[in-house]
């Protein structure tokens, strides 16, 4: 959570002096350089530097040079993004969005994905990586709040018409062109063998017999996934044997000839492979060509939504700026600033309360 200047409730004249100096104080000790004030909250230089370092770390992980124009643009907009975040968090408070329930669900999902027993284990895992668990939870909560604000205030008002979907489809048909492919599941029965040795004839016969038993179970009406979990020795057994999608040319000729001639739901006979004996199920099949618009409509709507969301969100954040009190220290620039913003005027009688607006006067020759 961003810092509040000198506590939650301080005489505005003191806050004004802090801003004029550009520093926050605790007694005689300088705590931090203030870069910007957004209503009753501040953005400090160290926070801005942490955001820059995080951005650069992500860039390095993607092997993008720091001289890339996109990196330079992101760096230029760091303060804008910090102010955006502050405004959205504060709007979330106005809308009584806490994010508490969603935070608990998200943390529990992370715990399950990491195969941890409890939240205490999740906290230990975070601490072991040098991460403050409280800071991590707060950042996650802030992200949840801002996303909910964006959805409620911006995304929920975006309309997509059928004409727009049709136009996008016509203009991007080449992007929807697809190759023929099948989705396969397997039941693999590998013969027992000692490490580095070929399986014996007896082991091969036993594996083949087990594969025939698996085939009989499938033909008898048992689901392929259940039989895979019971019989398969392959790495996909726990997932019901799902192997994913295969385009033409990615399988051996024997397997391609068999599977691409099959219909969804059909199962091969027992096939001998280098790994052992395998049964293959064609669970889905996709023909080559351009799919009909109805089939790709969700994908089109998502693309149109994202295209509309960015300018709409920018307009919304501009309006929030115009309704807020934002003061930027000389030498720093908010690239998202509105020409209609009003600078705050601090007086001895004005006191900030929560994140509500500070007392102000419009420009009437005062500055």
Backbone torsions as a table, in degrees:
resi	resn	phi	psi	omega
1	UNK	NA	140.2	-179.8
2	UNK	-66.9	156.3	-177.5
3	UNK	-76.0	149.5	168.7
4	UNK	-96.0	142.4	-176.6
5	UNK	-69.9	120.3	171.3
6	UNK	50.9	39.5	178.4
7	UNK	95.6	177.0	-175.4
8	UNK	-77.4	-25.9	-173.1
9	UNK	-142.4	102.7	-177.1
10	UNK	-134.4	146.7	178.4
11	UNK	-56.4	135.6	-175.5
12	UNK	-62.3	-27.7	179.5
13	UNK	-65.1	-36.1	177.5
14	UNK	-68.3	-43.4	177.7
15	UNK	-60.3	-39.8	179.5
16	UNK	-62.6	-41.7	178.9
17	UNK	-64.6	-39.6	176.9
18	UNK	-58.7	-44.4	-178.2
19	UNK	-67.8	-39.5	179.0
20	UNK	-60.9	-41.9	179.3
21	UNK	-74.7	-27.5	-179.6
22	UNK	82.6	17.7	-179.2
23	UNK	-137.1	153.8	171.5
24	UNK	-103.3	140.2	-175.9
25	UNK	-121.4	151.4	169.0
26	UNK	-132.5	102.1	-172.5
27	UNK	66.4	-125.7	179.6
28	UNK	-97.9	4.8	-174.8
29	UNK	-100.9	129.6	175.3
30	UNK	-75.6	123.0	-178.8
31	UNK	-90.0	-51.9	-172.1
32	UNK	-160.4	150.6	174.2
33	UNK	-82.7	128.6	179.4
34	UNK	-89.1	125.7	178.1
35	UNK	-93.3	-40.8	-178.1
36	UNK	-154.1	154.6	173.9
37	UNK	-120.7	130.3	179.5
38	UNK	-120.8	103.0	-170.4
39	UNK	54.8	-122.4	-177.0
40	UNK	-95.6	8.9	179.7
41	UNK	-108.2	158.4	179.1
42	UNK	-122.9	158.6	171.2
43	UNK	-120.0	125.9	-176.2
44	UNK	-101.6	165.2	-179.5
45	UNK	-63.4	-39.7	-178.7
46	UNK	-65.7	-35.5	177.1
47	UNK	-64.6	-40.5	178.7
48	UNK	-65.6	-39.1	179.5
49	UNK	-68.2	-37.0	177.5
50	UNK	-64.6	-39.9	178.0
51	UNK	-64.0	-39.1	179.3
52	UNK	-65.6	-43.6	-179.4
53	UNK	-65.2	-39.2	177.5
54	UNK	-63.3	-43.1	178.7
55	UNK	-62.1	-42.8	-179.2
56	UNK	-68.8	-34.7	176.8
57	UNK	-63.1	-41.5	178.1
58	UNK	-64.9	-38.1	179.0
59	UNK	-64.2	-43.7	-179.0
60	UNK	-64.6	-38.7	178.9
61	UNK	-63.6	-28.7	179.5
62	UNK	-91.8	4.2	179.8
63	UNK	57.4	35.9	176.0
64	UNK	-97.5	127.7	-179.7
65	UNK	-65.3	145.8	-178.7
66	UNK	-67.8	-14.2	177.7
67	UNK	-84.8	-4.7	179.0
68	UNK	-59.3	134.8	-179.1
69	UNK	-55.3	-31.8	179.6
70	UNK	-67.4	-35.9	178.0
71	UNK	-67.8	-42.4	178.4
72	UNK	-62.2	-37.8	178.9
73	UNK	-67.2	-43.1	177.7
74	UNK	-61.9	-39.9	179.7
75	UNK	-64.8	-40.1	180.0
76	UNK	-64.3	-30.0	-175.0
77	UNK	-97.3	10.3	-176.7
78	UNK	-59.7	-47.4	-179.7
79	UNK	-65.6	-39.8	177.0
80	UNK	-56.9	-45.0	-178.0
81	UNK	-66.5	-37.1	177.1
82	UNK	-63.8	-41.9	178.5
83	UNK	-67.1	-40.9	175.6
84	UNK	-54.0	-48.4	-177.8
85	UNK	-61.2	-44.0	179.1
86	UNK	-60.4	-46.4	-177.8
87	UNK	-64.2	-40.2	-179.9
88	UNK	-69.4	-40.1	177.0
89	UNK	-62.3	-43.3	-179.8
90	UNK	-66.7	-36.9	176.1
91	UNK	-64.6	-35.8	176.8
92	UNK	-60.2	-38.4	176.1
93	UNK	-64.6	-42.2	178.2
94	UNK	-59.9	-35.4	-177.3
95	UNK	-90.7	6.7	-179.4
96	UNK	58.8	35.8	175.4
97	UNK	-92.9	115.5	-177.8
98	UNK	-99.4	-33.0	-177.9
99	UNK	75.0	6.2	-174.8
100	UNK	-63.3	-49.4	-178.0
101	UNK	-63.2	-45.1	-179.0
102	UNK	-64.8	-34.6	179.0
103	UNK	-63.6	-44.9	179.5
104	UNK	-60.8	-43.6	179.5
105	UNK	-63.4	-42.5	-178.0
106	UNK	-65.5	-43.1	179.3
107	UNK	-64.6	-37.5	179.4
108	UNK	-68.0	-37.5	175.8
109	UNK	-61.5	-43.1	178.9
110	UNK	-63.4	-41.4	179.2
111	UNK	-59.7	-44.4	-179.3
112	UNK	-66.9	-40.9	179.9
113	UNK	-62.7	-31.1	-179.3
114	UNK	-92.4	4.1	179.3
115	UNK	56.1	44.2	178.6
116	UNK	-102.4	150.6	-174.7
117	UNK	-79.9	-35.4	-172.9
118	UNK	-146.4	170.3	176.3
119	UNK	-65.4	-30.7	177.3
120	UNK	-62.4	-37.6	177.5
121	UNK	-66.8	-37.4	177.8
122	UNK	-64.9	-41.2	178.4
123	UNK	-63.6	-41.2	178.9
124	UNK	-63.4	-39.9	-180.0
125	UNK	-63.5	-40.2	179.0
126	UNK	-67.4	-44.6	-179.3
127	UNK	-62.4	-37.3	-179.5
128	UNK	-63.3	-24.4	178.8
129	UNK	-95.2	10.1	178.0
130	UNK	78.0	22.7	-178.3
131	UNK	-106.7	131.0	173.8
132	UNK	-71.2	117.6	-176.5
133	UNK	-64.0	-36.5	178.9
134	UNK	-66.2	-42.9	177.1
135	UNK	-64.1	-40.4	179.8
136	UNK	-61.4	-46.3	179.3
137	UNK	-63.0	-40.0	-179.1
138	UNK	-66.8	-41.9	178.3
139	UNK	-63.5	-41.4	178.6
140	UNK	-64.1	-41.5	179.0
141	UNK	-64.4	-43.1	178.6
142	UNK	-60.8	-40.1	178.5
143	UNK	-65.1	-39.0	177.8
144	UNK	-62.7	-45.0	-179.4
145	UNK	-62.0	-47.6	-177.4
146	UNK	-64.4	-38.5	178.6
147	UNK	-65.0	-37.0	178.4
148	UNK	-69.5	-36.9	176.4
149	UNK	-63.6	-45.3	-179.5
150	UNK	-61.3	-43.5	-179.4
151	UNK	-64.9	-43.7	-176.3
152	UNK	-72.6	-43.1	-172.1
153	UNK	-90.4	-25.0	-175.4
154	UNK	-122.1	-62.5	-175.1
155	UNK	-58.3	-37.7	-178.7
156	UNK	-66.6	-13.0	-178.6
157	UNK	-103.5	-0.3	-179.5
158	UNK	-81.3	128.0	179.7
159	UNK	-110.5	139.5	177.4
160	UNK	-126.1	121.2	-176.9
161	UNK	-92.2	162.6	176.2
162	UNK	-62.6	-34.0	178.6
163	UNK	-64.7	-38.1	178.9
164	UNK	-66.7	-39.5	178.3
165	UNK	-62.8	-46.5	-179.6
166	UNK	-62.8	-41.7	-179.9
167	UNK	-64.8	-43.2	179.2
168	UNK	-62.7	-42.2	179.3
169	UNK	-60.3	-46.3	-179.1
170	UNK	-64.3	-34.8	-176.2
171	UNK	-83.6	-15.3	-175.2
172	UNK	-126.0	26.7	-177.4
173	UNK	-57.1	-36.4	-178.8
174	UNK	-60.5	-32.0	-179.5
175	UNK	-71.2	-24.6	-177.3
176	UNK	-91.7	-7.7	-180.0
177	UNK	-61.5	132.0	-176.0
178	UNK	-132.6	157.4	178.0
179	UNK	-91.9	161.0	176.1
180	UNK	-68.6	135.6	178.4
181	UNK	-154.1	159.9	178.3
182	UNK	-127.3	150.9	172.8
183	UNK	-104.4	127.0	-173.6
184	UNK	-117.8	151.1	168.3
185	UNK	-126.7	151.4	-175.8
186	UNK	-128.7	152.4	164.1
187	UNK	-122.8	109.7	-176.3
188	UNK	-107.6	127.3	175.7
189	UNK	-115.5	103.6	-179.3
190	UNK	-91.3	133.8	179.2
191	UNK	-68.9	145.4	177.4
192	UNK	-67.7	139.4	179.1
193	UNK	-161.0	149.6	175.9
194	UNK	-74.0	152.2	-178.4
195	UNK	-56.5	127.8	177.6
196	UNK	81.7	0.6	-179.1
197	UNK	-117.7	153.2	176.7
198	UNK	-76.9	147.4	178.7
199	UNK	-66.5	149.1	178.7
200	UNK	-76.9	166.1	177.4
201	UNK	-60.9	-37.6	179.0
202	UNK	-64.3	-40.8	-179.7
203	UNK	-66.2	-39.7	177.8
204	UNK	-63.6	-42.6	-179.6
205	UNK	-64.8	-39.5	-179.9
206	UNK	-66.4	-40.8	179.5
207	UNK	-65.9	-41.8	179.0
208	UNK	-63.7	-40.9	179.0
209	UNK	-63.3	-40.3	179.0
210	UNK	-65.8	-38.2	177.9
211	UNK	-63.5	-39.3	177.7
212	UNK	-65.1	-36.2	176.7
213	UNK	-64.7	-40.5	177.9
214	UNK	-63.7	-42.7	179.0
215	UNK	-62.5	-41.2	179.5
216	UNK	-64.0	-37.5	179.2
217	UNK	-64.9	-41.1	178.7
218	UNK	-65.8	-46.4	179.8
219	UNK	-66.0	-23.7	178.6
220	UNK	-79.8	-2.6	174.9
221	UNK	111.5	-5.3	178.6
222	UNK	-75.4	142.0	-176.4
223	UNK	-64.3	144.6	-179.1
224	UNK	-58.8	-40.9	-178.2
225	UNK	-62.2	-42.3	-179.9
226	UNK	-66.4	-39.9	178.9
227	UNK	-66.2	-38.7	178.0
228	UNK	-60.7	-44.5	179.5
229	UNK	-63.5	-31.9	-177.2
230	UNK	-83.1	-41.7	-170.6
231	UNK	-104.9	-36.0	-167.9
232	UNK	-66.5	141.9	173.6
233	UNK	-106.4	6.2	-179.6
234	UNK	-78.5	165.9	-177.1
235	UNK	-68.5	-14.4	-178.4
236	UNK	-98.6	8.9	-175.0
237	UNK	-57.4	-43.6	-177.5
238	UNK	-65.0	-23.5	178.8
239	UNK	-96.1	17.5	-179.8
240	UNK	74.7	16.8	176.9
241	UNK	86.6	4.5	-175.4
242	UNK	-63.2	124.9	179.7
243	UNK	-104.1	-13.5	-177.4
244	UNK	92.2	-160.8	-173.7
245	UNK	-97.8	147.0	177.8
246	UNK	-133.6	126.3	175.0
247	UNK	-86.6	162.9	176.3
248	UNK	-59.6	138.3	179.2
249	UNK	95.6	-6.4	-178.9
250	UNK	-100.5	-11.5	178.0
251	UNK	-106.0	164.6	172.6
252	UNK	-63.8	155.5	-175.9
253	UNK	-58.9	-39.8	-179.0
254	UNK	-61.5	-47.6	-178.5
255	UNK	-70.0	-36.9	179.2
256	UNK	-64.8	-45.0	-179.6
257	UNK	-60.1	-39.0	-179.1
258	UNK	-71.6	-54.2	-170.2
259	UNK	-72.2	-36.3	-178.0
260	UNK	-75.7	-9.4	175.8
261	UNK	-95.6	-1.7	-176.1
262	UNK	-97.3	160.8	176.5
263	UNK	-98.9	157.3	176.7
264	UNK	-55.9	133.5	-179.3
265	UNK	98.4	-14.7	-179.3
266	UNK	-83.6	149.9	-178.4
267	UNK	-123.4	139.5	178.4
268	UNK	-73.1	166.0	166.9
269	UNK	-73.2	179.0	177.6
270	UNK	-66.8	128.6	-178.6
271	UNK	-115.5	133.0	177.1
272	UNK	-84.8	125.8	177.0
273	UNK	-129.4	176.6	178.5
274	UNK	-63.6	-30.6	-178.1
275	UNK	-80.9	-20.6	-177.0
276	UNK	148.4	-136.3	-179.8
277	UNK	-116.0	133.2	-172.7
278	UNK	-132.1	146.6	169.3
279	UNK	-114.8	137.7	179.9
280	UNK	-121.6	133.4	175.4
281	UNK	-108.7	129.9	170.9
282	UNK	-89.1	102.3	-176.8
283	UNK	-85.4	-30.7	177.5
284	UNK	-144.9	155.9	177.3
285	UNK	-141.6	134.5	-179.7
286	UNK	-121.3	125.1	179.4
287	UNK	-81.1	157.7	179.1
288	UNK	-75.7	155.1	176.9
289	UNK	120.5	-164.2	-179.3
290	UNK	-100.7	121.5	-178.7
291	UNK	-69.6	157.0	176.8
292	UNK	-65.2	156.4	-174.9
293	UNK	-57.9	-36.2	-179.0
294	UNK	-61.7	-34.1	-177.4
295	UNK	-69.8	-32.4	-177.7
296	UNK	-107.4	9.4	-177.2
297	UNK	-58.6	-43.0	177.9
298	UNK	-58.5	-39.3	178.5
299	UNK	-65.4	-39.1	179.0
300	UNK	-67.5	-43.6	-179.9
301	UNK	-61.8	-39.1	177.9
302	UNK	-63.1	-42.4	-179.9
303	UNK	-64.8	-43.8	179.2
304	UNK	-66.3	-41.1	179.4
305	UNK	-58.5	-48.4	-178.7
306	UNK	-65.1	-34.4	178.5
307	UNK	-67.0	-36.6	179.8
308	UNK	-80.7	-28.8	-173.8
309	UNK	-64.7	-43.3	-174.2
310	UNK	-60.0	-53.2	178.3
311	UNK	-65.9	-34.6	179.0
312	UNK	-65.8	-40.7	178.2
313	UNK	-66.1	-38.9	178.9
314	UNK	-63.6	-41.2	176.9
315	UNK	-62.6	-41.7	-178.9
316	UNK	-64.4	-43.7	179.7
317	UNK	-66.8	-32.5	175.1
318	UNK	-63.6	-42.1	178.2
319	UNK	-64.8	-39.9	177.2
320	UNK	-61.7	-38.7	177.9
321	UNK	-62.5	-40.3	-177.9
322	UNK	-68.1	-24.4	179.3
323	UNK	-95.0	-1.5	-175.6
324	UNK	-108.6	173.9	172.8
325	UNK	-111.0	109.8	-176.3
326	UNK	-124.9	127.8	178.9
327	UNK	-127.3	123.7	-176.9
328	UNK	-108.9	132.5	178.1
329	UNK	-67.0	142.8	178.7
330	UNK	-55.2	133.3	-178.5
331	UNK	103.5	-12.6	178.3
332	UNK	-115.9	149.5	-175.5
333	UNK	-130.3	131.6	170.8
334	UNK	-93.5	105.3	-176.6
335	UNK	-71.1	-7.7	177.2
336	UNK	-102.9	11.6	-176.5
337	UNK	-63.7	148.0	175.8
338	UNK	-100.8	140.7	177.4
339	UNK	-65.5	-12.3	-177.8
340	UNK	-98.0	5.8	177.6
341	UNK	-67.1	149.7	177.3
342	UNK	-114.2	128.2	179.2
343	UNK	-72.5	144.1	179.2
344	UNK	-73.7	150.1	174.8
345	UNK	-119.9	118.8	-178.0
346	UNK	-92.3	134.2	177.4
347	UNK	-127.6	163.1	-177.8
348	UNK	-64.8	-22.6	-177.7
349	UNK	-95.6	-5.0	-176.9
350	UNK	-92.3	133.4	177.2
351	UNK	-127.4	133.6	175.5
352	UNK	-72.0	145.5	177.0
353	UNK	-133.8	115.8	-177.2
354	UNK	58.7	-130.7	176.4
355	UNK	-115.6	19.5	178.9
356	UNK	-68.5	168.4	-176.5
357	UNK	-66.0	139.5	173.7
358	UNK	-82.1	154.9	179.7
359	UNK	-60.2	134.5	-177.8
360	UNK	-142.9	165.6	174.0
361	UNK	-130.5	138.7	176.7
362	UNK	-69.2	160.8	-177.0
363	UNK	-66.3	108.4	179.0
364	UNK	-128.6	48.0	-179.6
365	UNK	79.3	8.1	-178.9
366	UNK	-75.9	-36.7	-179.9
367	UNK	-115.8	NA	NA
